[in-house]
Amino acid sequence: MCVPSSITGVEERAVLDAAVEAGARKVYLVETAVATAIGAGVDIKKPDGHMVIDIGGGTTEIAVVTMGGVAECESIKIAGSSFDEAIIRYIKKKHNVLVGAMTAEEVKISIGGLLPRPDAPESMEVKGRCLVKGLPKTVTVTAAELIEVLREPARLILENVHSVLERTPPELSADILETGITLAGGGAMLHGMDKLVAQQTGMPVFIAEEPLDCVARGTGAILESPDTFSRTLFF
């Protein structure tokens, strides 16, 4: 089972107990960042430092992995859902219309981005409930106005990326300058995320192949060969 790098001993025990109660005979825990790195094709057993940013639905894991473990990390509750919430707040404030989380996610995927999207429509009609009359209402949201809306959650993620890099040992920082930063999770697919991280850090940034599946693929690889990845597991 994957857990955040910042998990406490009490939380760790709670996860283990829950898995055993669910019917598991033996439970291994692995840090999400490690599973993400393995699933993204990073060779974590080498002494080189690699930075992985996994922007999931509810949390973002920022970690530097090396020698089969995590050297420095940060787990924050700013992730994919934060971008959706930013869209909901914006439409509510500007148009006095309340939209649901699924609608906000559809807007984000269709026209949202941190940079202009030449491949996307310039605007989109959004249906919600008018907060004044309580009746259904349709409003138009443009891709241009969403850029600033989505940049606020992205800025908070980047602040934590900087924080992790500041705490990273110089030798590993030098490695990351060469190996680059790997983005994974659904948030990695937000248009312009890779370019914004590269711009703010001055480092090469790569989006993992099949970013949505990195954690699952990494966990599967560990499960198939637990002895090979024994140093990454804890009980």
C-alpha positions as a Markdown table, in Angstrom:
| # | Residue | x | y | z |
|---|---|---|---|---|
| 1 | Met | 0.0 | 0.0 | 0.0 |
| 2 | Cys | 1.2 | 3.5 | -0.9 |
| 3 | Val | 1.4 | 6.1 | 1.8 |
| 4 | Pro | 2.6 | 9.7 | 1.9 |
| 5 | Ser | 6.3 | 10.3 | 2.9 |
| 6 | Ser | 5.1 | 12.5 | 5.8 |
| 7 | Ile | 3.1 | 9.7 | 7.4 |
| 8 | Thr | 3.3 | 9.5 | 11.2 |
| 9 | Gly | 3.8 | 6.3 | 13.2 |
| 10 | Val | 0.2 | 6.4 | 14.4 |
| 11 | Glu | -1.1 | 6.8 | 10.8 |
| 12 | Glu | 1.2 | 4.0 | 9.6 |
| 13 | Arg | -0.2 | 1.6 | 12.2 |
| 14 | Ala | -3.8 | 2.7 | 11.3 |
| 15 | Val | -3.2 | 1.8 | 7.6 |
| 16 | Leu | -1.6 | -1.5 | 8.5 |
| 17 | Asp | -4.5 | -2.4 | 10.8 |
| 18 | Ala | -7.1 | -1.4 | 8.2 |
| 19 | Ala | -5.4 | -3.6 | 5.6 |
| 20 | Val | -5.3 | -6.6 | 7.9 |
| 21 | Glu | -8.9 | -6.1 | 8.9 |
| 22 | Ala | -9.8 | -6.0 | 5.2 |
| 23 | Gly | -8.4 | -9.5 | 4.8 |
| 24 | Ala | -4.7 | -9.0 | 3.9 |
| 25 | Arg | -2.4 | -11.6 | 5.4 |
| 26 | Lys | 0.8 | -9.6 | 4.9 |
| 27 | Val | 1.1 | -5.9 | 4.4 |
| 28 | Tyr | 3.9 | -3.8 | 3.0 |
| 29 | Leu | 3.9 | 0.0 | 2.9 |
| 30 | Val | 5.8 | 2.0 | 0.4 |
| 31 | Glu | 6.2 | 5.7 | 0.1 |
| 32 | Thr | 4.1 | 7.1 | -2.8 |
| 33 | Ala | 7.0 | 9.1 | -4.2 |
| 34 | Val | 9.1 | 5.9 | -4.5 |
| 35 | Ala | 6.3 | 4.0 | -6.2 |
| 36 | Thr | 5.8 | 7.0 | -8.6 |
| 37 | Ala | 9.5 | 7.1 | -9.4 |
| 38 | Ile | 9.6 | 3.4 | -10.2 |
| 39 | Gly | 6.4 | 3.6 | -12.3 |
| 40 | Ala | 7.9 | 6.5 | -14.2 |
| 41 | Gly | 11.0 | 4.4 | -15.1 |
| 42 | Val | 13.4 | 6.0 | -12.7 |
| 43 | Asp | 16.2 | 3.8 | -11.5 |
| 44 | Ile | 15.9 | 4.6 | -7.8 |
| 45 | Lys | 18.7 | 2.1 | -6.7 |
| 46 | Lys | 21.4 | 4.4 | -8.1 |
| 47 | Pro | 23.0 | 7.0 | -5.9 |
| 48 | Asp | 21.9 | 9.8 | -8.3 |
| 49 | Gly | 19.2 | 12.1 | -7.0 |
| 50 | His | 15.9 | 12.4 | -8.9 |
| 51 | Met | 13.0 | 14.7 | -8.1 |
| 52 | Val | 9.5 | 13.5 | -8.5 |
| 53 | Ile | 6.4 | 15.6 | -8.3 |
| 54 | Asp | 3.1 | 13.6 | -8.1 |
| 55 | Ile | 0.1 | 15.9 | -8.4 |
| 56 | Gly | -2.8 | 13.6 | -7.5 |
| 57 | Gly | -6.4 | 14.4 | -6.8 |
| 58 | Gly | -6.2 | 15.4 | -3.2 |
| 59 | Thr | -2.5 | 15.6 | -2.4 |
| 60 | Thr | 0.8 | 16.5 | -4.1 |
| 61 | Glu | 3.9 | 14.5 | -3.3 |
| 62 | Ile | 7.2 | 16.3 | -3.9 |
| 63 | Ala | 10.3 | 14.2 | -3.2 |
| 64 | Val | 13.9 | 13.6 | -4.0 |
| 65 | Val | 14.6 | 9.9 | -4.3 |
| 66 | Thr | 18.0 | 8.2 | -4.3 |
| 67 | Met | 19.5 | 4.9 | -3.2 |
| 68 | Gly | 16.1 | 3.2 | -3.0 |
| 69 | Gly | 14.6 | 5.8 | -0.6 |
| 70 | Val | 13.4 | 9.4 | -0.1 |
| 71 | Ala | 16.1 | 11.9 | 0.8 |
| 72 | Glu | 13.8 | 14.9 | 1.1 |
| 73 | Cys | 10.1 | 15.3 | 0.7 |
| 74 | Glu | 6.9 | 17.4 | 1.2 |
| 75 | Ser | 3.3 | 16.3 | 1.1 |
| 76 | Ile | 0.7 | 19.0 | 0.6 |
| 77 | Lys | -3.1 | 19.1 | 0.3 |
| 78 | Ile | -2.9 | 21.2 | -2.9 |
| 79 | Ala | -3.6 | 19.1 | -6.0 |
| 80 | Gly | -6.0 | 18.4 | -8.8 |
| 81 | Ser | -9.1 | 19.2 | -6.7 |
| 82 | Ser | -7.6 | 22.6 | -5.7 |
| 83 | Phe | -7.7 | 23.6 | -9.4 |
| 84 | Asp | -11.3 | 22.5 | -9.6 |
| 85 | Glu | -12.2 | 24.5 | -6.4 |
| 86 | Ala | -10.4 | 27.6 | -7.8 |
| 87 | Ile | -12.6 | 27.4 | -10.9 |
| 88 | Ile | -15.8 | 27.0 | -8.8 |
| 89 | Arg | -14.9 | 30.0 | -6.7 |
| 90 | Tyr | -14.1 | 32.1 | -9.8 |
| 91 | Ile | -17.4 | 31.3 | -11.5 |
| 92 | Lys | -19.3 | 32.0 | -8.3 |
| 93 | Lys | -17.6 | 35.3 | -7.7 |
| 94 | Lys | -17.8 | 36.6 | -11.3 |
| 95 | His | -21.1 | 35.2 | -12.5 |
| 96 | Asn | -23.0 | 34.5 | -9.2 |
| 97 | Val | -23.4 | 30.9 | -10.5 |
| 98 | Leu | -22.6 | 27.8 | -8.5 |
| 99 | Val | -21.2 | 24.8 | -10.5 |
| 100 | Gly | -20.3 | 21.4 | -9.3 |
| 101 | Ala | -16.9 | 19.7 | -9.0 |
| 102 | Met | -17.5 | 17.5 | -12.0 |
| 103 | Thr | -18.4 | 20.6 | -14.1 |
| 104 | Ala | -15.3 | 22.4 | -12.9 |
| 105 | Glu | -13.1 | 19.4 | -13.8 |
| 106 | Glu | -14.6 | 19.3 | -17.3 |
| 107 | Val | -13.8 | 23.0 | -17.7 |
| 108 | Lys | -10.3 | 22.4 | -16.5 |
| 109 | Ile | -9.7 | 19.6 | -18.9 |
| 110 | Ser | -11.4 | 21.2 | -21.9 |
| 111 | Ile | -10.0 | 24.7 | -21.9 |
| 112 | Gly | -8.0 | 25.1 | -18.7 |
| 113 | Gly | -4.2 | 25.7 | -18.6 |
| 114 | Leu | -1.4 | 27.6 | -17.1 |
| 115 | Leu | -0.4 | 28.9 | -20.5 |
| 116 | Pro | -2.4 | 29.7 | -23.6 |
| 117 | Arg | -3.6 | 26.5 | -25.3 |
| 118 | Pro | -3.6 | 26.8 | -29.1 |
| 119 | Asp | -5.3 | 23.3 | -29.3 |
| 120 | Ala | -8.3 | 24.3 | -27.2 |
| 121 | Pro | -11.4 | 26.3 | -27.8 |
| 122 | Glu | -11.2 | 30.0 | -26.6 |
| 123 | Ser | -14.3 | 29.7 | -24.5 |
| 124 | Met | -16.9 | 27.2 | -23.1 |
| 125 | Glu | -20.5 | 27.4 | -21.9 |
| 126 | Val | -20.9 | 26.3 | -18.3 |
| 127 | Lys | -24.2 | 25.4 | -16.7 |
| 128 | Gly | -24.9 | 25.9 | -13.1 |
| 129 | Arg | -27.4 | 27.3 | -10.6 |
| 130 | Cys | -27.9 | 31.1 | -10.3 |
| 131 | Leu | -27.4 | 32.1 | -6.7 |
| 132 | Val | -29.7 | 35.0 | -7.0 |
| 133 | Lys | -32.8 | 33.4 | -8.5 |
| 134 | Gly | -32.0 | 29.8 | -7.7 |
| 135 | Leu | -32.7 | 28.7 | -11.3 |
| 136 | Pro | -30.4 | 27.0 | -13.8 |
| 137 | Lys | -28.2 | 29.4 | -15.7 |
| 138 | Thr | -25.6 | 29.1 | -18.5 |
| 139 | Val | -22.5 | 31.4 | -18.5 |
| 140 | Thr | -19.5 | 31.6 | -20.8 |
| 141 | Val | -16.0 | 31.1 | -19.4 |
| 142 | Thr | -12.9 | 31.8 | -21.5 |
| 143 | Ala | -9.6 | 30.0 | -21.6 |
| 144 | Ala | -7.7 | 33.3 | -21.1 |
| 145 | Glu | -9.3 | 34.2 | -17.8 |
| 146 | Leu | -8.7 | 30.7 | -16.4 |
| 147 | Ile | -5.0 | 31.0 | -16.8 |
| 148 | Glu | -4.8 | 33.4 | -13.8 |
| 149 | Val | -7.4 | 31.4 | -11.9 |
| 150 | Leu | -5.3 | 28.2 | -12.1 |
| 151 | Arg | -2.0 | 29.8 | -11.5 |
| 152 | Glu | -2.7 | 30.4 | -7.8 |
| 153 | Pro | -2.8 | 26.7 | -6.8 |
| 154 | Ala | 0.1 | 26.1 | -9.2 |
| 155 | Arg | 2.0 | 28.9 | -7.3 |
| 156 | Leu | 1.5 | 27.2 | -4.0 |
| 157 | Ile | 2.8 | 23.9 | -5.4 |
| 158 | Leu | 5.9 | 25.6 | -6.8 |
| 159 | Glu | 6.6 | 27.3 | -3.5 |
| 160 | Asn | 6.8 | 23.8 | -1.9 |
| 161 | Val | 9.0 | 22.6 | -4.8 |
| 162 | His | 11.4 | 25.4 | -4.0 |
| 163 | Ser | 11.2 | 24.5 | -0.3 |
| 164 | Val | 12.2 | 20.9 | -1.0 |
| 165 | Leu | 15.0 | 21.9 | -3.3 |
| 166 | Glu | 16.4 | 24.3 | -0.7 |
| 167 | Arg | 16.5 | 21.4 | 1.8 |
| 168 | Thr | 18.1 | 19.0 | -0.6 |
| 169 | Pro | 21.8 | 18.2 | -0.2 |
| 170 | Pro | 24.0 | 20.1 | -2.8 |
| 171 | Glu | 25.2 | 16.8 | -4.3 |
| 172 | Leu | 21.7 | 15.6 | -5.0 |
| 173 | Ser | 20.7 | 19.1 | -6.3 |
| 174 | Ala | 23.5 | 18.9 | -8.8 |
| 175 | Asp | 22.2 | 15.5 | -9.9 |
| 176 | Ile | 18.6 | 16.8 | -10.4 |
| 177 | Leu | 20.1 | 19.6 | -12.6 |
| 178 | Glu | 21.2 | 16.8 | -14.9 |
| 179 | Thr | 18.5 | 14.2 | -14.4 |
| 180 | Gly | 15.6 | 16.7 | -14.3 |
| 181 | Ile | 12.3 | 16.7 | -12.6 |
| 182 | Thr | 9.6 | 14.1 | -13.3 |
| 183 | Leu | 5.9 | 15.1 | -13.2 |
| 184 | Ala | 3.3 | 12.4 | -12.6 |
| 185 | Gly | -0.4 | 12.3 | -11.6 |
| 186 | Gly | -3.4 | 13.9 | -13.2 |
| 187 | Gly | -2.2 | 17.4 | -12.4 |
| 188 | Ala | 0.9 | 16.8 | -14.6 |
| 189 | Met | -1.4 | 16.8 | -17.6 |
| 190 | Leu | -2.6 | 20.3 | -16.9 |
| 191 | His | -1.4 | 22.3 | -19.9 |
| 192 | Gly | 1.7 | 24.3 | -19.2 |
| 193 | Met | 2.5 | 22.7 | -15.8 |
| 194 | Asp | 5.8 | 21.2 | -17.1 |
| 195 | Lys | 6.9 | 24.5 | -18.7 |
| 196 | Leu | 6.0 | 26.5 | -15.5 |
| 197 | Val | 8.0 | 24.2 | -13.3 |
| 198 | Ala | 10.9 | 24.4 | -15.7 |
| 199 | Gln | 10.7 | 28.2 | -15.8 |
| 200 | Gln | 10.6 | 28.6 | -12.0 |
| 201 | Thr | 13.3 | 26.0 | -11.2 |
| 202 | Gly | 15.6 | 26.4 | -14.2 |
| 203 | Met | 15.7 | 22.6 | -14.5 |
| 204 | Pro | 14.6 | 20.2 | -17.2 |
| 205 | Val | 11.1 | 18.8 | -16.6 |
| 206 | Phe | 9.6 | 15.7 | -18.0 |
| 207 | Ile | 6.0 | 14.4 | -17.9 |
| 208 | Ala | 6.1 | 10.6 | -17.1 |
| 209 | Glu | 4.7 | 8.2 | -19.7 |
| 210 | Glu | 1.1 | 7.5 | -18.7 |
| 211 | Pro | 1.3 | 9.9 | -15.7 |
| 212 | Leu | -2.1 | 8.7 | -14.2 |
| 213 | Asp | -0.8 | 5.1 | -13.8 |
| 214 | Cys | 2.7 | 5.7 | -12.4 |
| 215 | Val | 1.9 | 4.9 | -8.7 |
| 216 | Ala | -0.1 | 1.7 | -9.7 |
| 217 | Arg | 2.6 | 0.6 | -12.1 |
| 218 | Gly | 5.4 | 1.2 | -9.5 |
| 219 | Thr | 3.5 | -0.6 | -6.8 |
| 220 | Gly | 2.9 | -3.5 | -9.1 |
| 221 | Ala | 6.6 | -3.7 | -9.9 |
| 222 | Ile | 7.4 | -3.8 | -6.2 |
| 223 | Leu | 4.8 | -6.5 | -5.6 |
| 224 | Glu | 6.2 | -8.6 | -8.4 |
| 225 | Ser | 9.7 | -8.4 | -7.0 |
| 226 | Pro | 9.7 | -7.5 | -3.3 |
| 227 | Asp | 13.2 | -8.7 | -2.7 |
| 228 | Thr | 14.6 | -6.4 | -5.3 |
| 229 | Phe | 12.9 | -3.4 | -3.7 |
| 230 | Ser | 13.2 | -4.6 | -0.1 |
| 231 | Arg | 15.0 | -1.3 | 0.9 |
| 232 | Thr | 12.0 | 0.7 | -0.2 |
| 233 | Leu | 9.5 | -1.2 | 1.9 |
| 234 | Phe | 8.6 | -0.8 | 5.6 |
| 235 | Phe | 6.1 | -2.7 | 7.8 |
